[in-house]
Amino acid sequence: MTRVNIHEAKTHLSRYLKRVARGETILLCKRNVPVAEIRPIAQNARRRPIGLAKGEFKIPKAFYNPLPQELLDYFEGKK
């Protein structure tokens, strides 16, 4: 496990991220005191198949109707 101070990590972030992508864990330190760990996340090896819920539910035609103006105003931050 590699120990890196925050300044060094900020300066060479891309370099350390490449190492993490290869499976290495980086211990992030503040004044040589460990504060965080940067490690790779597990990748999902299998893709989810499409259509698992086919026939389970029906989308009503009203789903495609325009939203009411009042609701649009909320989305746009006007209310």
Backbone as a ProteinNet text record, in pm:
[ID]
protein_1_A
[PRIMARY]
MTRVNIHEAKTHLSRYLKRVARGETILLCKRNVPVAEIRPIAQNARRRPIGLAKGEFKIPKAFYNPLPQELLDYFEGKK
[TERTIARY]
85.4	0	89.4	60.2	137.4	78.3	164.6	122.1	157.1	58.7	77.9	17.7	91.9	37.1	-56.4	-148.7	-253.3	-194.7	-93.5	-34.2	19.1	89.4	142.7	29	-78.1	-191.6	-258.7	-274.2	-335.9	-248	-118.4	-25.8	-22.2	-30	-15.6	-136.5	-256.6	-377.4	-393.8	-373.4	-389.7	-296.9	-174.9	-76.9	-125	-176.3	-221.8	-350.3	-437.5	-559.6	-529.6	-426.9	-386.9	-342	-268.7	-223.4	-341.4	-439.8	-559.6	-636.5	-645.4	-716.3	-651.1	-522.8	-452.7	-467.2	-538.5	-565.2	-492.7	-409.6	-333.4	-420.3	-392.4	-461.8	-367.1	-417.9	-338.7	-391	-301.9	-337.4	-309.3	-413.3	-402.7	-377.7	-272.2	-231.6	-233.5	-257.3	-246.4	-137.8	-26.9	90.5	134.5	139	182	89.3	-31.7	-131.6	-240.1	-261.7	-362.3	-502.2	-568.6	-705.1	-804.4	-753.9	-845	-770.9	-850.8	-795.2	-860.7	-780	-831.7	-805.5	-912.9	-896.3	-992.7	-963.4	-1051	-1184.8	-1287.1	-1418.4	-1436.6	-1516.3	-1541.7	-1625.2	-1583.9	-1656.6	-1756.4	-1875.1	-1978.3	-1940	-1909.9	-1859.8	-1969.3	-2093.1	-2201.6	-2291.6	-2333.9	-2430.2	-2569.9	-2657.3	-2795	-2869.6	-2942.6	-3019.1	-3136.2	-3168.9	-3279.3	-3410.5	-3515.7	-3648.9	-3686.3	-3619.8	-3651.7	-3793.9	-3848.7	-3982.7	-4087.9	-4055.6	-4149.1	-4280.6	-4390.7	-4522.5	-4562.3	-4476.2	-4505.1	-4593.9	-4583.9	-4664	-4693.6	-4791.1	-4831.4	-4823.8	-4762.5	-4751.7	-4878.4	-4952	-5075.3	-5044.3	-5137.8	-5119.2	-5101	-5161.9	-5151.3	-5006.9	-4923.5	-4782.6	-4714	-4756.1	-4693.2	-4755.4	-4859.2	-4920.8	-4824.6	-4832.2	-4748.2	-4777.7	-4674	-4691.5	-4769.1	-4843.3	-4913.6	-4813.4	-4854.2	-4766	-4714	-4798.5	-4757.2	-4639.1	-4644.2	-4535.6	-4409.9	-4424.2	-4310.6	-4242.9	-4324.4	-4270.1	-4182.9	-4223.7	-4143	-4008.4	-4011.7	-3888.6	-3793.9	-3849.1	-3768.9	-3733.3	-3774.2	-3740.2	-3817.4	-3931.8	-4012.2	-4103.8	-4116.5	-4201.9	-4121.2
-117.9	0	123.4	215.3	337.7	446.8	516.3	630	758.4	849.7	974.6	1088.1	1198.5	1316.8	1389.6	1467.6	1532.6	1618.1	1697.4	1784.3	1701.9	1594.5	1506	1444.4	1403.6	1342.2	1443	1567.1	1669.7	1700.1	1703.6	1736.7	1628.9	1501.9	1390.4	1297.3	1354.5	1274.3	1173.9	1216.5	1125.8	1005.2	1028.7	921.1	818.7	867.8	776.7	704.2	770.8	704.8	591.1	605.8	496.1	375.5	402	292.6	225.6	305.8	250.7	165.5	211.4	136.3	-0.1	-10	-138	-226.7	-176.5	-259.3	-219	-118.4	-75.3	11.3	6.9	90.7	201.8	324.5	440.7	489.3	508.3	560.6	709.6	790.7	936.1	989.6	1070.2	1118.4	1270.6	1321.4	1464.2	1479	1539.9	1551.3	1414.2	1319.2	1181.6	1102.3	1153.8	1081.4	1033	902.8	851.1	905.7	951.9	1004.7	937.6	878.6	817.3	711.9	630.4	525.1	533.3	532.4	532.3	392.8	324.3	187.4	162.6	64.2	36.6	-19.2	8.6	-47.4	-173.1	-263.9	-388	-358.4	-411.9	-392.7	-506	-472.2	-572.2	-648.1	-774.7	-853.7	-885.7	-902	-938.8	-820	-806.6	-701.9	-755.2	-667.6	-708.3	-727.8	-836.9	-860.1	-762.6	-726.6	-633.7	-711.2	-651.7	-709.7	-803.6	-795.3	-886	-868.5	-746.5	-720.7	-713.3	-764	-757.1	-825.6	-752.3	-805.9	-792.8	-743.2	-730.4	-609.5	-505	-385.1	-317.5	-228.3	-156.8	-7.5	66.3	210.9	273.2	350	410.6	519.9	543.4	645.6	784.9	809.3	938.8	970.8	871	891.1	986.1	983.6	1063.3	1202.3	1232.6	1365.3	1469.2	1594.1	1700.6	1720.2	1759.8	1785.3	1914.6	1925.2	2050.8	2164.8	2285.8	2402.3	2423.3	2400.5	2419.3	2327.1	2203.4	2108.5	2148.5	2193.1	2240.9	2359.5	2448.1	2564.1	2519.1	2413.3	2361.1	2306.6	2234.3	2179.3	2289.5	2398.6	2508.1	2610.9	2586	2674.3	2804.7	2808.2	2931	2941.8	2837.2	2840.6	2802.6
0	0	0	-88.3	-101.6	-13.2	59.5	142.5	69.1	59	-14	66.3	78.4	143.1	46.6	100.1	21.7	-90.1	-59.9	-162.5	-279.1	-249.3	-353.2	-434.7	-367.2	-437.1	-530	-484.8	-569.3	-690.3	-668.5	-775.9	-883.5	-843.2	-936.8	-932.8	-925.1	-911.4	-1025.4	-1147.8	-1262.3	-1250.7	-1209.4	-1193.9	-1091.2	-977.5	-872.1	-911.6	-985.5	-1030.8	-1128.1	-1209.3	-1298	-1215.4	-1106.7	-1020.9	-952.2	-909.7	-846.1	-946.4	-1070.1	-1173.7	-1198.5	-1173.2	-1188.6	-1065.5	-961.1	-844.1	-717.2	-722.8	-605.2	-513.7	-384.3	-286.4	-242.7	-236.7	-196.7	-61.9	33.5	165	163.2	176.4	170.9	311.1	326.3	458.6	463.9	583.4	610.1	715.8	675.9	763.6	814.1	723.7	749.3	840.9	864.7	943.3	846.4	837.2	743.6	772.1	663.8	678.1	582.7	475.3	378.2	298	232.1	148.6	11.1	-92.5	-228.6	-283.6	-319.9	-369.1	-484	-565.4	-679.3	-633.9	-712.3	-683.5	-767.6	-716.5	-788.6	-912.1	-1023.5	-1148.9	-1165.9	-1212.1	-1236.8	-1363.5	-1349.6	-1462.2	-1564.1	-1518.8	-1609.6	-1636.7	-1759.9	-1795.5	-1767.9	-1722.6	-1695.3	-1825.8	-1837.5	-1960.4	-1971.1	-2093.8	-2120.5	-2121.6	-2067.8	-2077	-1964.9	-1849.9	-1739.2	-1687.8	-1697.6	-1644.2	-1754.9	-1870.9	-1982.8	-1944.7	-1964.9	-1935.2	-1789.1	-1703.5	-1560.5	-1530	-1610.6	-1586.3	-1718.8	-1716.7	-1837.2	-1809	-1898.9	-1884.3	-1943.4	-1861.5	-1912.9	-2015	-2108.1	-2211	-2149.2	-2033.7	-1967.1	-1926.1	-1917.3	-1881.2	-1979.5	-2105.4	-2209.9	-2224.7	-2148.1	-2153.6	-2096.8	-2144.9	-2089.1	-1940.1	-1867	-1723.5	-1703.4	-1593.2	-1562.9	-1543.7	-1580.8	-1572.4	-1430	-1329.4	-1190.4	-1155.6	-1200	-1173.4	-1250.3	-1373.4	-1450.1	-1382	-1324.3	-1252.2	-1134.6	-1064.7	-954.7	-1005.8	-1116.5	-1174	-1217.7	-1268.4	-1319.4	-1213	-1089	-977.9	-977	-1041.6	-1045.7	-926.5	-847.1	-727.6	-607.3
[MASK]
+++++++++++++++++++++++++++++++++++++++++++++++++++++++++++++++++++++++++++++++

